[in-house]
Amino acid sequence: MVRHIVMFKFLETAEGRTRKENAKIAADMLINLQGKIPTLVSSGVRLDDTADETGNYDLVLIADYNDWQGLNEYIVHPLHKAVGEFMKGVRESRACVDYEY
């Protein structure tokens, strides 16, 4: 199995919305991928619960795939690419860790 962990920090305002609003939209988009991309075995999306001043990332995605090929197919899938396009305009930073377990 391969685990894909991605964290996003959002801009304070972008596309006419607040950081929290864009984080919620992104979370909904990521949750919506489950069951629609065949190689995505399971996923969880969580939003940070702390106050804005902590410096924490705003959203984390934890997703599992059967193998590296499955992760690579997910990355280029059109539905995932659409989420990436949204993220480009609203995120400040991204951090990722992928590992086999």
DSSP file with accessible surface (Angstrom, degrees, kcal/mol):
  #  RESIDUE AA STRUCTURE BP1 BP2  ACC     N-H-->O    O-->H-N    N-H-->O    O-->H-N    TCO  KAPPA ALPHA  PHI   PSI    X-CA   Y-CA   Z-CA
    1    1 A M              0   0   69      0, 0.0   100,-2.7     0, 0.0     2,-0.4   0.000 360.0 360.0 360.0 149.7    0.0    0.0    0.0
    2    2 A V  E     -AB  65 100A   0     63,-2.9    63,-2.3    98,-0.2     2,-0.4  -0.978 360.0-153.9-121.0 131.2    1.0    3.6   -0.6
    3    3 A R  E     -AB  64  99A  67     96,-3.2    96,-2.1    -2,-0.4     2,-0.5  -0.904   4.4-164.0-107.2 135.5    0.0    6.4    1.6
    4    4 A H  E     -AB  63  98A   5     59,-3.0    59,-2.6    -2,-0.4     2,-0.5  -0.978   7.5-176.2-120.7 112.9   -0.3   10.0    0.2
    5    5 A I  E     +AB  62  97A  42     92,-2.9    92,-2.5    -2,-0.5     2,-0.4  -0.970   5.6 176.2-116.0 122.6   -0.4   12.8    2.8
    6    6 A V  E     -AB  61  96A   2     55,-2.4    55,-2.8    -2,-0.5     2,-0.4  -0.994  10.2-165.8-130.1 133.1   -0.9   16.3    1.6
    7    7 A M  E     -AB  60  95A  71     88,-3.1    88,-2.3    -2,-0.4     2,-0.4  -0.942   6.6-163.1-117.8 142.0   -1.3   19.5    3.6
    8    8 A F  E     -AB  59  94A  17     51,-2.4    50,-2.0    -2,-0.4    51,-1.7  -0.972  11.0-162.0-125.9 140.3   -2.5   22.8    2.3
    9    9 A K  E     - B   0  93A  42     84,-2.5    83,-3.6    -2,-0.4    84,-1.8  -0.981  23.9-145.1-114.6 130.2   -2.3   26.3    3.7
   10   10 A F  E     - B   0  91A   0     -2,-0.5    81,-0.3    81,-0.3     9,-0.1  -0.646  18.2-102.2 -99.6 153.5   -4.7   28.7    2.0
   11   11 A L        -     0   0   65     79,-2.7    11,-0.2    -2,-0.2     3,-0.1  -0.348  34.9-114.3 -64.2 150.4   -4.4   32.4    1.2
   12   12 A E  S    S+     0   0  113      1,-0.2     7,-1.6     6,-0.1     2,-0.3   0.895 100.6   4.6 -56.0 -43.8   -6.2   34.8    3.6
   13   13 A T  E    S+D   18   0B 104      5,-0.2     2,-0.3     6,-0.1    -1,-0.2  -0.993  74.2 159.1-140.4 143.2   -8.5   35.8    0.7
   14   14 A A  E >   +D   17   0B  12      3,-2.2     3,-1.9    -2,-0.3    76,-0.1  -0.934  65.7   4.2-162.9 138.5   -8.7   34.5   -2.8
   15   15 A E  T 3  S-     0   0  115     -2,-0.3     3,-0.1     1,-0.3    75,-0.1   0.829 129.3 -57.0  54.2  35.5  -11.3   34.5   -5.5
   16   16 A G  T 3  S+     0   0   86      1,-0.2     2,-0.3     0, 0.0    -1,-0.3   0.588 117.5 100.6  77.9  11.4  -13.6   36.6   -3.4
   17   17 A R  E <  S-D   14   0B  73     -3,-1.9    -3,-2.2     1,-0.0    -1,-0.2  -0.884  71.3-108.3-127.8 161.6  -13.7   34.1   -0.4
   18   18 A T  E  >  -D   13   0B  64     -2,-0.3     4,-2.5    -5,-0.2    -5,-0.2  -0.307  36.8-104.2 -79.0 167.6  -12.0   33.8    2.9
   19   19 A R  H  > S+     0   0   18     -7,-1.6     4,-2.4     1,-0.2     5,-0.2   0.917 122.4  49.4 -56.7 -47.3   -9.3   31.2    3.7
   20   20 A K  H  > S+     0   0   86      1,-0.2     4,-2.2     2,-0.2    -1,-0.2   0.889 109.6  51.5 -63.6 -39.4  -11.8   29.1    5.7
   21   21 A E  H  > S+     0   0   98      2,-0.2     4,-2.2     1,-0.2    -1,-0.2   0.935 112.2  45.5 -64.2 -44.3  -14.4   29.2    2.9
   22   22 A N  H  X S+     0   0    0     -4,-2.5     4,-2.6     1,-0.2    -2,-0.2   0.881 110.6  53.9 -67.7 -35.2  -11.8   28.1    0.3
   23   23 A A  H  X S+     0   0    4     -4,-2.4     4,-2.6    -5,-0.2    -1,-0.2   0.914 109.2  48.9 -63.7 -41.0  -10.6   25.3    2.6
   24   24 A K  H  X S+     0   0  105     -4,-2.2     4,-2.5     2,-0.2    -2,-0.2   0.915 111.1  49.2 -65.8 -42.4  -14.1   24.0    3.0
   25   25 A I  H  X S+     0   0   57     -4,-2.2     4,-2.4     1,-0.2    -2,-0.2   0.942 112.6  48.2 -60.9 -45.9  -14.7   24.0   -0.8
   26   26 A A  H  X S+     0   0    0     -4,-2.6     4,-2.6     1,-0.2     5,-0.2   0.916 110.2  51.7 -61.6 -43.4  -11.4   22.2   -1.3
   27   27 A A  H  X S+     0   0    5     -4,-2.6     4,-2.8     1,-0.2     5,-0.2   0.935 110.2  48.6 -59.4 -46.1  -12.3   19.6    1.4
   28   28 A D  H  X S+     0   0   74     -4,-2.5     4,-2.1     1,-0.2    -1,-0.2   0.904 111.0  50.7 -61.3 -40.8  -15.6   19.0   -0.3
   29   29 A M  H  X S+     0   0   53     -4,-2.4     4,-0.5     2,-0.2    -1,-0.2   0.918 112.5  46.1 -63.6 -43.3  -13.9   18.6   -3.7
   30   30 A L  H >< S+     0   0    6     -4,-2.6     3,-1.2     1,-0.2     4,-0.5   0.911 111.6  50.7 -67.6 -42.2  -11.4   16.1   -2.3
   31   31 A I  H >< S+     0   0   92     -4,-2.8     3,-1.4     1,-0.3    -1,-0.2   0.897 103.8  60.9 -60.8 -37.7  -14.1   14.1   -0.4
   32   32 A N  H 3< S+     0   0   92     -4,-2.1    -1,-0.3     1,-0.3    -2,-0.2   0.680  90.8  68.9 -65.8 -17.2  -16.1   13.9   -3.6
   33   33 A L  T XX S+     0   0    5     -3,-1.2     3,-2.4    -4,-0.5     4,-1.2   0.783  73.5 104.4 -72.7 -25.8  -13.2   12.0   -5.4
   34   34 A Q  T <4 S+     0   0   75     -3,-1.4     7,-0.1    -4,-0.5     8,-0.0  -0.359  92.3  11.6 -60.4 128.8  -13.8    8.9   -3.2
   35   35 A G  T 34 S+     0   0   72      5,-0.4    -1,-0.3     2,-0.4    -2,-0.1   0.326 118.0  75.7  85.8  -7.3  -15.5    6.3   -5.3
   36   36 A K  T <4 S+     0   0  102     -3,-2.4    -2,-0.2     1,-0.2    43,-0.1   0.604  86.4  57.0-109.7 -18.7  -14.9    8.2   -8.6
   37   37 A I  S >< S-     0   0    3     -4,-1.2     3,-1.8     3,-0.1    -2,-0.4  -0.962  76.6-149.1-114.5 112.2  -11.2    7.5   -9.1
   38   38 A P  T 3  S+     0   0  119      0, 0.0    -1,-0.1     0, 0.0    32,-0.1   0.798  92.1  52.5 -55.5 -33.5  -10.7    3.7   -9.3
   39   39 A T  T 3  S+     0   0   24     31,-0.2     2,-1.0    30,-0.1    27,-0.5   0.614  82.9  97.8 -83.4  -7.7   -7.2    3.6   -7.8
   40   40 A L    <   +     0   0    8     -3,-1.8    -5,-0.4     1,-0.2    25,-0.2  -0.684  50.2 179.5 -81.3 101.8   -8.1    5.7   -4.8
   41   41 A V        -     0   0   62     23,-2.0     2,-0.3    -2,-1.0    -1,-0.2   0.940  62.9 -19.7 -72.3 -48.9   -8.6    2.9   -2.2
   42   42 A S  E     -C   64   0A  47     22,-1.3    22,-2.9     2,-0.0     2,-0.3  -0.988  62.3-176.4-156.2 156.9   -9.5    5.2    0.8
   43   43 A S  E     -C   63   0A  36     -2,-0.3     2,-0.3    20,-0.2    20,-0.2  -0.992   9.4-163.2-155.3 155.2   -9.1    8.8    1.8
   44   44 A G  E     -C   62   0A  25     18,-2.2    18,-2.7    -2,-0.3     2,-0.4  -0.994   6.1-163.8-139.2 142.5   -9.8   11.2    4.6
   45   45 A V  E     -C   61   0A  11     -2,-0.3     2,-0.4    16,-0.2    16,-0.2  -0.994  10.3-179.2-128.5 131.5   -9.9   14.9    4.6
   46   46 A R  E     -C   60   0A 172     14,-2.3    14,-2.4    -2,-0.4     2,-0.4  -0.989  17.3-143.9-133.3 143.9   -9.7   17.1    7.8
   47   47 A L  E     -C   59   0A  65     -2,-0.4    12,-0.2    12,-0.2     2,-0.1  -0.822  34.4-102.3-101.7 144.7   -9.8   20.8    8.4
   48   48 A D        -     0   0   40     10,-2.4    10,-0.0    -2,-0.4    -1,-0.0  -0.417  26.2-162.3 -65.9 136.5   -7.7   22.4   11.1
   49   49 A D        +     0   0  158     -2,-0.1    -1,-0.1     2,-0.0     3,-0.1   0.458  55.0 101.4 -98.6  -3.8   -9.7   23.3   14.2
   50   50 A T  S    S-     0   0   55      1,-0.2    -2,-0.0     2,-0.1     4,-0.0  -0.278  83.3 -80.3 -83.3 170.0   -7.3   25.8   15.8
   51   51 A A    >   -     0   0   58      1,-0.1     3,-1.6     2,-0.1     5,-0.3  -0.237  44.3-108.6 -64.2 155.2   -7.5   29.5   15.8
   52   52 A D  G >  S+     0   0   71      1,-0.3     3,-0.8     2,-0.1    -1,-0.1   0.749 111.2  65.3 -58.4 -27.5   -6.2   31.3   12.7
   53   53 A E  G 3  S+     0   0  167      1,-0.2    -1,-0.3     2,-0.1    -2,-0.1   0.430  75.7  89.0 -82.1   3.1   -3.1   32.7   14.4
   54   54 A T  G <  S-     0   0   68     -3,-1.6    -1,-0.2     1,-0.1    -2,-0.1   0.754  87.5-130.7 -74.6 -24.5   -1.4   29.3   15.0
   55   55 A G    <   +     0   0   47     -3,-0.8    -2,-0.1     1,-0.2    -1,-0.1   0.491  57.9 144.8  83.6   1.6    0.4   29.0   11.6
   56   56 A N        -     0   0   72     -5,-0.3    -1,-0.2     1,-0.1     2,-0.1  -0.266  58.8 -97.8 -66.5 159.9   -1.0   25.5   11.1
   57   57 A Y        -     0   0   73      1,-0.1   -48,-0.3   -48,-0.1    -1,-0.1  -0.414  29.0-137.3 -70.1 156.7   -1.9   24.2    7.7
   58   58 A D  S    S+     0   0    8    -50,-2.0   -10,-2.4     1,-0.2     2,-0.3   0.752  75.6  21.9 -91.6 -27.9   -5.6   24.4    7.0
   59   59 A L  E     -AC   8  47A   4    -51,-1.7   -51,-2.4   -12,-0.2     2,-0.4  -0.998  57.0-163.9-145.3 143.4   -6.4   21.1    5.4
   60   60 A V  E     -AC   7  46A  36    -14,-2.4   -14,-2.3    -2,-0.3     2,-0.5  -0.995   3.4-163.0-129.7 137.9   -4.9   17.6    5.3
   61   61 A L  E     -AC   6  45A   5    -55,-2.8   -55,-2.4    -2,-0.4     2,-0.5  -0.981   4.3-173.4-114.1 129.6   -5.6   14.8    2.9
   62   62 A I  E     +AC   5  44A  68    -18,-2.7   -18,-2.2    -2,-0.5     2,-0.3  -0.982  16.8 170.9-123.2 115.1   -4.6   11.2    3.8
   63   63 A A  E     -AC   4  43A   0    -59,-2.6   -59,-3.0    -2,-0.5     2,-0.4  -0.952  19.7-149.6-130.9 147.6   -5.2    8.8    0.9
   64   64 A D  E     -AC   3  42A  12    -22,-2.9   -23,-2.0    -2,-0.3   -22,-1.3  -0.926  12.0-179.3-120.7 144.9   -4.3    5.2    0.2
   65   65 A Y  E     -A    2   0A   0    -63,-2.3   -63,-2.9    -2,-0.4   -25,-0.1  -0.934  36.7-120.1-135.4 154.7   -3.5    3.4   -3.0
   66   66 A N  S    S-     0   0  105    -27,-0.5     2,-0.3    -2,-0.3   -63,-0.1   0.833  89.8 -16.6 -66.2 -31.2   -2.6   -0.3   -3.7
   67   67 A D  S  > S-     0   0   74    -28,-0.2     4,-1.7   -66,-0.1   -65,-0.2  -0.936  77.7 -83.2-161.8 177.4    0.7    0.7   -5.3
   68   68 A W  H  > S+     0   0  101     -2,-0.3     4,-2.7     1,-0.2     5,-0.2   0.856 123.6  58.0 -62.8 -36.5    2.7    3.6   -6.8
   69   69 A Q  H  > S+     0   0  124      1,-0.2     4,-2.5     2,-0.2    -1,-0.2   0.914 104.0  52.9 -61.0 -39.2    1.1    3.1  -10.1
   70   70 A G  H  > S+     0   0    3      2,-0.2     4,-2.0     1,-0.2    -1,-0.2   0.911 109.7  47.6 -62.4 -42.5   -2.3    3.7   -8.5
   71   71 A L  H  X S+     0   0    3     -4,-1.7     4,-2.4     2,-0.2    -2,-0.2   0.939 111.7  50.5 -63.1 -44.1   -1.1    6.9   -7.0
   72   72 A N  H  X S+     0   0   93     -4,-2.7     4,-1.4     1,-0.2    -2,-0.2   0.878 109.6  50.3 -63.5 -36.8    0.4    8.0  -10.3
   73   73 A E  H  X S+     0   0   86     -4,-2.5     4,-0.7     1,-0.2    -1,-0.2   0.882 109.9  51.6 -67.9 -37.5   -3.0    7.3  -12.1
   74   74 A Y  H >< S+     0   0    2     -4,-2.0     3,-1.0     1,-0.2     6,-0.3   0.921 105.0  56.4 -60.8 -45.6   -4.8    9.3   -9.4
   75   75 A I  H 3< S+     0   0   62     -4,-2.4    -1,-0.2     1,-0.3    -2,-0.2   0.864 113.7  38.4 -59.0 -37.2   -2.5   12.3   -9.9
   76   76 A V  H 3< S+     0   0   93     -4,-1.4    -1,-0.3    -5,-0.1    -2,-0.2   0.471  86.3 120.4 -95.9  -0.1   -3.2   12.5  -13.7
   77   77 A H  S <X S-     0   0   48     -3,-1.0     4,-2.6    -4,-0.7     3,-0.3  -0.386  70.1-126.1 -64.9 138.1   -7.0   11.7  -13.4
   78   78 A P  H  > S+     0   0   96      0, 0.0     4,-1.9     0, 0.0    -1,-0.1   0.847 108.6  53.4 -56.5 -36.0   -9.1   14.5  -14.8
   79   79 A L  H  > S+     0   0   75      2,-0.2     4,-1.4     1,-0.2     5,-0.1   0.909 111.6  45.3 -67.8 -38.5  -11.2   14.8  -11.6
   80   80 A H  H  > S+     0   0   38     -3,-0.3     4,-2.3    -6,-0.3    -1,-0.2   0.908 110.0  54.9 -68.6 -40.5   -8.0   15.2   -9.5
   81   81 A K  H  X S+     0   0  118     -4,-2.6     4,-2.1     1,-0.2    -2,-0.2   0.869 103.6  56.2 -61.4 -34.8   -6.6   17.7  -12.0
   82   82 A A  H  X S+     0   0   53     -4,-1.9     4,-1.8    -5,-0.2    -1,-0.2   0.903 106.7  49.2 -64.7 -39.4   -9.7   19.8  -11.6
   83   83 A V  H  X S+     0   0    7     -4,-1.4     4,-2.7     1,-0.2    -2,-0.2   0.933 109.4  53.1 -63.3 -43.1   -9.1   20.0   -7.8
   84   84 A G  H  X S+     0   0   28     -4,-2.3     4,-2.0     1,-0.2    -2,-0.2   0.879 105.5  53.4 -59.5 -38.8   -5.5   21.0   -8.5
   85   85 A E  H  X S+     0   0  116     -4,-2.1     4,-0.8     2,-0.2    -1,-0.2   0.913 110.2  47.2 -63.6 -42.4   -6.7   23.8  -10.8
   86   86 A F  H >X S+     0   0   29     -4,-1.8     3,-0.9     1,-0.2     4,-0.6   0.941 110.7  53.0 -61.6 -46.1   -8.9   25.2   -8.0
   87   87 A M  H >X S+     0   0    5     -4,-2.7     4,-2.3     1,-0.2     3,-1.3   0.852  96.8  66.9 -60.1 -36.7   -6.1   24.9   -5.5
   88   88 A K  H 3< S+     0   0  135     -4,-2.0    -1,-0.2     1,-0.3    -2,-0.2   0.856 104.8  43.4 -54.1 -37.4   -3.7   26.9   -7.6
   89   89 A G  H << S+     0   0   33     -3,-0.9    -1,-0.3    -4,-0.8    -2,-0.2   0.587 123.3  33.0 -86.9  -9.3   -5.7   30.0   -7.2
   90   90 A V  H << S+     0   0    0     -3,-1.3   -79,-2.7    -4,-0.6     2,-0.3   0.534  94.0  91.8-126.2  -9.2   -6.4   29.7   -3.5
   91   91 A R  E  <  -B   10   0A  88     -4,-2.3   -81,-0.3   -81,-0.3     3,-0.1  -0.660  43.7-168.3 -97.6 148.0   -3.5   28.1   -1.7
   92   92 A E  E    S-     0   0A 112    -83,-3.6     2,-0.3     1,-0.4   -82,-0.2   0.818  75.3  -8.4 -91.2 -43.6   -0.5   29.7   -0.1
   93   93 A S  E     -B    9   0A  33    -84,-1.8   -84,-2.5     2,-0.0    -1,-0.4  -0.979  54.6-153.7-154.2 165.0    1.6   26.5    0.3
   94   94 A R  E     -B    8   0A 116     -2,-0.3     2,-0.4   -86,-0.2   -86,-0.2  -0.994   5.5-170.7-142.1 141.5    1.5   22.7    0.0
   95   95 A A  E     -B    7   0A  32    -88,-2.3   -88,-3.1    -2,-0.3     2,-0.4  -0.993  11.5-174.4-134.1 141.5    3.5   20.0    1.8
   96   96 A C  E     -B    6   0A  44     -2,-0.4     2,-0.4   -90,-0.2   -90,-0.2  -0.994  15.4-175.1-140.9 144.7    3.4   16.3    0.8
   97   97 A V  E     -B    5   0A  87    -92,-2.5   -92,-2.9    -2,-0.4     2,-0.4  -0.992   8.1-175.0-135.2 129.3    4.7   13.0    2.0
   98   98 A D  E     +B    4   0A  64     -2,-0.4     2,-0.3   -94,-0.2   -94,-0.2  -0.988  14.1 161.7-122.7 134.5    4.3    9.7    0.1
   99   99 A Y  E     -B    3   0A  86    -96,-2.1   -96,-3.2    -2,-0.4     2,-0.4  -0.995  35.1-120.8-151.5 156.7    5.4    6.3    1.5
  100  100 A E  E      B    2   0A 124     -2,-0.3   -98,-0.2   -98,-0.2   -33,-0.0  -0.759 360.0 360.0 -96.2 141.0    4.9    2.6    1.1
  101  101 A Y              0   0  126   -100,-2.7    -2,-0.0    -2,-0.4     0, 0.0  -0.915 360.0 360.0-140.8 360.0    3.7    0.6    4.1
